[in-house]
C-alpha cells in the first residue's frame, strides 16, 4: 500500500522518506518542487510520485487524494508539513499547521483500511498551549473559527495553539479511523538538532533554558524522531492510537512541574 509523506522536501519528511524507501510506493508532497525532485533522485528506484504545492490550496489536496485513490489504499500517512514561528504570522501558521491538517486527515479517511496509519507531527509547544480556544481548535475550518483562534496571538502562541489542535484532532478522529481498521497518532518532538530549528533557537531565548533543563542533557537527533515514526507506523504499535508520543528528552515533564516555566 501507498505511503504518503508531506513536507518531504527536507528535515523530518526527507529522513522519513529515506527510512521507508524500498518498502513500497510513496507519494511525496512538499511546497518545493525542486526539493522533491532532489529527494527522489537520492532515493533507490521505486514507484515514487510527487505533488508540489501548498497544502492550504484545495487543488493540491485534490491531487494528493487522487494519488491515493488510484492505488491499493492508504498504508501510511506521515504528515510533517508545517510552519514554525519564524516563518509566518499566527493566522498563516494556524491555517497551514491545523486547518490543512484537518482537511488532509478527513480527505484520506475513506482510503484507510486494516493496518493504515496516520501520523501527524505535533510539537512539545502544543503541551503548553492554553485551553481557552479549544472549541474553535476542534473545528478550525468552521466559519470565522480561524480568525477567532488567531486573534491577538503572536507567531509563537499561534504555533502552540496549532499543535494543540493537531493533538486534539488525533483524539477526535481515533474512533473514525478505528472503524476502518486504521490508527491515527501524533508525535511531539522536543529540541531536535536540525537546520530548520537553528533559526528558532536563535530567535527564542527560552530554548536555551529548556535545553539546560532537559533531563536527557542534549539535543535530540533526527534519527531518533524517524525511529519513533517507524515504530508508530509499524505493527509493533498496533494498540497505539488516538494519542501523542513525546520524543523530547523529558522537557515537557519538567515544564509541567517547574514553576519557573510559568505553567
C-alpha positions as CSV (number, residue, x, y, z in Angstrom):
1,X,0.0,0.0,0.0
2,X,1.0,3.6,-0.5
3,X,3.0,5.8,1.9
4,X,2.1,9.5,1.8
5,X,4.7,11.9,3.2
6,X,4.1,15.6,3.4
7,X,6.9,18.1,4.0
8,X,9.0,15.5,2.2
9,X,11.4,18.1,0.8
10,X,13.5,18.5,3.9
11,X,14.1,17.7,7.5
12,X,11.9,15.1,9.1
13,X,10.0,14.4,6.0
14,X,13.0,13.7,3.9
15,X,14.5,11.5,6.6
16,X,11.2,9.6,6.8
17,X,11.2,9.1,3.0
18,X,14.7,7.7,3.2
19,X,13.7,5.4,6.1
20,X,10.7,4.0,4.2
21,X,12.4,3.7,0.8
22,X,12.3,0.2,-0.5
23,X,9.1,-0.6,1.4
24,X,6.7,0.2,-1.4
25,X,5.5,3.2,-3.4
26,X,5.5,6.6,-1.9
27,X,3.6,9.8,-2.7
28,X,5.9,12.6,-1.7
29,X,4.4,16.1,-1.1
30,X,6.1,19.4,-0.4
31,X,5.7,23.1,-1.3
32,X,9.0,23.0,-3.2
33,X,9.1,21.0,-6.4
34,X,12.9,21.4,-6.6
35,X,13.4,19.8,-3.2
36,X,11.1,16.9,-4.2
37,X,13.0,16.3,-7.4
38,X,16.3,16.2,-5.5
39,X,14.8,13.9,-2.9
40,X,13.5,11.4,-5.5
41,X,16.9,11.5,-7.3
42,X,18.6,10.5,-4.0
43,X,16.2,7.5,-3.3
44,X,16.5,4.0,-4.6
45,X,14.5,3.4,-7.7
46,X,10.8,2.9,-7.0
47,X,7.3,3.9,-7.9
48,X,7.5,7.3,-6.3
49,X,5.3,10.2,-7.3
50,X,5.4,13.8,-6.2
51,X,2.8,16.5,-5.5
52,X,4.2,20.0,-5.2
53,X,2.2,22.8,-3.7
54,X,0.8,24.5,-0.6
55,X,-1.4,22.2,1.4
56,X,-3.8,25.1,2.1
57,X,-4.6,25.0,-1.6
58,X,-7.6,22.7,-2.1
59,X,-6.4,21.9,-5.6
60,X,-3.2,20.4,-4.1
61,X,-5.2,18.4,-1.6
62,X,-7.3,17.1,-4.5
63,X,-4.1,15.9,-6.3
64,X,-3.0,14.1,-3.1
65,X,-6.3,12.4,-2.8
66,X,-6.3,11.4,-6.5
67,X,-2.9,9.9,-6.0
68,X,-4.1,7.8,-3.1
69,X,-7.4,6.8,-4.8
70,X,-5.5,5.5,-7.8
71,X,-3.7,2.8,-5.8
72,X,-4.5,0.0,-3.4
73,X,-5.4,2.1,-0.4
74,X,-3.5,4.1,2.2
75,X,-0.7,2.4,4.0
76,X,0.8,5.3,5.9
77,X,0.4,9.0,6.1
78,X,3.3,10.8,7.7
79,X,2.3,14.4,7.9
80,X,5.3,16.5,8.7
81,X,4.5,19.7,6.7
82,X,4.1,22.8,8.7
83,X,5.4,26.3,9.6
84,X,7.5,27.3,12.6
85,X,7.1,30.6,14.5
86,X,9.8,32.4,12.5
87,X,8.2,31.6,9.1
88,X,4.8,33.4,9.2
89,X,2.2,35.2,11.3
90,X,-0.1,33.4,13.7
91,X,-3.1,33.1,11.3
92,X,-1.0,31.7,8.5
93,X,0.7,29.2,10.9
94,X,-2.7,28.0,12.1
95,X,-4.0,27.7,8.6
96,X,-1.1,25.5,7.5
97,X,-0.5,23.6,10.6
98,X,-4.0,22.9,11.8
99,X,-6.7,23.8,9.2
100,X,-4.9,22.0,6.4
101,X,-4.2,19.0,8.6
102,X,-7.9,18.6,9.4
103,X,-8.8,18.7,5.7
104,X,-6.0,16.2,4.8
105,X,-6.9,13.7,7.5
106,X,-10.6,13.8,6.7
107,X,-10.0,13.6,2.9
108,X,-7.8,10.4,3.3
109,X,-10.0,8.7,5.8
110,X,-12.1,6.9,3.1
111,X,-8.9,5.2,1.8
112,X,-7.9,3.8,5.2
113,X,-8.2,0.1,5.8
114,X,-6.8,-2.6,8.1
115,X,-3.3,-1.6,9.0
116,X,-3.5,2.0,7.8
117,X,-1.7,4.6,10.0
118,X,-1.9,8.4,10.0
119,X,0.9,10.0,11.9
120,X,0.8,13.8,12.4
121,X,3.8,15.7,13.7
122,X,2.8,17.9,16.6
123,X,5.2,19.6,19.0
124,X,6.1,20.0,22.6
125,X,4.8,23.5,22.2
126,X,1.3,22.1,22.0
127,X,1.6,20.8,25.5
128,X,2.0,24.4,26.8
129,X,-0.9,26.0,25.0
130,X,-3.9,27.2,26.9
131,X,-7.3,25.6,26.7
132,X,-9.3,28.7,26.2
133,X,-9.7,28.3,22.4
134,X,-10.4,24.5,22.3
135,X,-13.9,24.8,20.8
136,X,-12.5,26.6,17.8
137,X,-9.4,24.4,17.6
138,X,-11.7,21.4,17.3
139,X,-13.4,22.8,14.2
140,X,-11.0,25.3,12.8
141,X,-12.5,25.3,9.3
142,X,-15.9,26.5,10.6
143,X,-16.9,30.0,9.5
144,X,-14.9,32.5,11.5
145,X,-13.0,30.0,13.6
146,X,-9.6,30.6,12.2
147,X,-9.9,34.4,12.8
148,X,-11.1,33.8,16.4
149,X,-8.3,31.4,17.2
150,X,-5.6,33.7,15.7
151,X,-7.0,36.9,17.3
152,X,-4.3,38.6,19.4
153,X,-1.7,35.9,19.0
154,X,1.9,36.3,18.1
155,X,3.5,33.6,16.0
156,X,4.8,31.6,19.0
157,X,1.4,31.4,20.6
158,X,-0.2,30.7,17.2
159,X,2.2,27.8,16.7
160,X,1.5,26.4,20.2
161,X,-2.3,26.5,19.6
162,X,-1.8,25.0,16.1
163,X,0.0,22.0,17.6
164,X,-2.5,21.6,20.5
165,X,-5.2,21.5,17.8
166,X,-3.3,18.7,16.0
167,X,-3.2,16.6,19.1
168,X,-6.9,17.2,19.7
169,X,-7.5,16.2,16.1
170,X,-5.8,12.9,16.6
171,X,-8.0,12.2,19.7
172,X,-11.2,13.3,17.9
173,X,-10.6,11.1,14.8
174,X,-9.4,7.9,16.5
175,X,-12.8,6.3,16.5
176,X,-13.5,7.0,12.8
177,X,-10.1,5.6,11.8
178,X,-10.6,2.6,14.0
179,X,-13.9,1.8,12.3
180,X,-11.9,1.4,9.1
181,X,-9.3,-0.7,10.8
182,X,-6.7,2.1,10.9
183,X,-4.9,4.1,13.6
184,X,-4.1,7.8,14.0
185,X,-1.4,9.2,16.3
186,X,0.7,12.3,16.8
187,X,4.3,12.7,17.7
188,X,5.8,15.7,19.6
189,X,9.5,16.2,19.0
190,X,11.5,18.2,21.6
191,X,14.6,20.2,20.9
192,X,16.0,18.4,17.8
193,X,19.2,19.3,16.1
194,X,18.1,20.1,12.6
195,X,18.9,23.0,10.3
196,X,15.3,24.2,10.3
197,X,15.4,24.5,14.1
198,X,18.5,26.6,14.2
199,X,16.5,29.8,13.3
200,X,14.0,29.0,16.1
201,X,16.8,28.5,18.6
202,X,18.4,31.8,17.7
203,X,15.1,33.7,17.8
204,X,13.7,32.4,21.1
205,X,15.8,32.8,24.2
206,X,13.7,30.4,26.3
207,X,15.1,27.5,24.2
208,X,18.5,27.7,25.9
209,X,16.8,27.4,29.3
210,X,14.8,24.4,28.0
211,X,17.9,22.7,26.7
212,X,19.6,23.2,30.1
213,X,16.6,21.8,31.9
214,X,16.1,18.7,29.7
215,X,16.6,15.6,31.8
216,X,18.4,13.9,28.9
217,X,21.1,16.6,28.7
218,X,21.5,17.1,25.0
219,X,19.5,17.9,21.8
220,X,17.6,15.2,20.1
221,X,18.8,13.7,16.8
222,X,16.7,13.5,13.7
223,X,17.3,9.7,13.6
224,X,15.6,9.5,17.0
225,X,12.4,11.0,15.5
226,X,12.4,8.8,12.5
227,X,12.9,5.8,14.8
228,X,9.7,6.9,16.6
229,X,7.9,7.4,13.3
230,X,8.9,3.9,12.2
231,X,7.7,2.4,15.5
232,X,4.3,4.2,15.4
233,X,3.7,3.2,11.8
234,X,4.6,-0.5,12.5
235,X,2.6,-3.5,13.7
236,X,4.6,-3.2,17.0
237,X,2.4,-0.1,17.7
238,X,-0.9,-1.8,16.7
239,X,-2.6,-0.9,20.0
240,X,-1.4,2.7,19.9
241,X,-4.0,5.2,18.6
242,X,-5.7,8.5,19.5
243,X,-2.6,9.7,21.5
244,X,0.5,11.7,21.3
245,X,4.1,10.4,21.8
246,X,6.6,12.9,23.2
247,X,10.1,12.4,22.0
248,X,11.5,15.2,24.0
249,X,14.2,14.1,26.4
250,X,11.7,14.8,29.2
251,X,11.4,18.5,28.9
252,X,7.6,18.6,28.9
253,X,7.7,16.8,32.2
254,X,10.0,19.4,33.6
255,X,7.8,22.3,32.2
256,X,4.8,20.8,33.9
257,X,6.4,20.6,37.3
258,X,8.8,23.5,37.4
259,X,7.0,26.8,38.2
260,X,9.8,28.9,36.6
261,X,8.5,27.8,33.2
262,X,5.2,29.6,34.0
263,X,2.8,26.6,33.9
